[in-house]
Every structure is written in C-alpha cells, then in structure tokens.
Amino acid sequence: MQQDHNKLQTDIKVAENRITDLELREKIMLDQINDLLKDKRKVDKLNMELEEEISGGGRKNTEEAQK
C-alpha cells in the first residue's frame, strides 16, 4: 500500500513538473510570436511608406518632367 502511494506521489510530481514546463514553453512561444508580430508591423509600415514614396514620387517626377 505504501509503495502504491509513493508511486502515485511520484507520478503526480512528474505530471506537475511537466505542466510547469509546458506553461513556461507556452509563455516563451507567445513572447516570440508577439516579437515577430511587432517586427512584421514595422516591416509592413516600411513597405507602405516605400510604396507611397514610389507611387507619389513617380507622379511628382512625371509632373516636373511635363513642366
């Protein structure tokens, strides 16, 4: 009976440690995802600015050439 109790206690402790490990991994992965999303937003903003410069700059150059 005592052996069964000890085995169950060990199994419970292993399961608790596994849960703790998985929770930590989840937090790390969510932090990485948030960092990637932040970087993506910066790149998207830069792309939009560059597209505006290209399309806007092209119009300005065309208007100046016409003058």
N, C-alpha and C positions, 0 to 999 in steps of 0.2 A: 504494500500500500504506500509506504513512504517513497519507494523507488518511483512508482507511478506519479506521485505528487511532485517529486523532484524533476522528473522528465517533463511533466506538464509546465512546471515553472520555467524550465529551460526553454521549452518551445514558445512560451508566452514572451519571454525576454528576447528571444531571437526575432519573433514577429514584431515586437515593439521597436527593436533596433532597425529592422527592415523598413518599417513605416517611417521612422525618423529619417532614414537615409533617403527614401523616396520623396519625402516632403522637402528635404534640402535640395535634392536634384530638381524638383519642380520649381523651387524658388530661383535656382541658378538659371534654369532654362527660361523662365519668364523674364528674368533680368536681361538675358541675352536677346530674347525676342524684342523686348522694349528698346534695347540699344540699337538693334537692327532697324526697327521701325523709325526710330529717331534719325538714323543715318539715311534711310530711304526718303524721309520727308525732306531732308536737306538736299539730297540729290534731285528729287522731284522739283523742288523750288528753284534750284540752279538751272535745271533743264527748261523750266518755264521762262526764267529770266533770259536764258540764251535764245530760246525760240522767239521771244518778244524782240530782243535785240536784232536777231537775224531778219525777222519779218518787218519790224519797224525800221531798222537800218537800211533795208533794201528799198523801202518806199522813199526814205529821205534821200538816198543816193540817186534814185530814179528822178525825183523831183528836182534835185540840184542839177542833174545832167540835162534835164529838159530846159532849165533856165539858161 
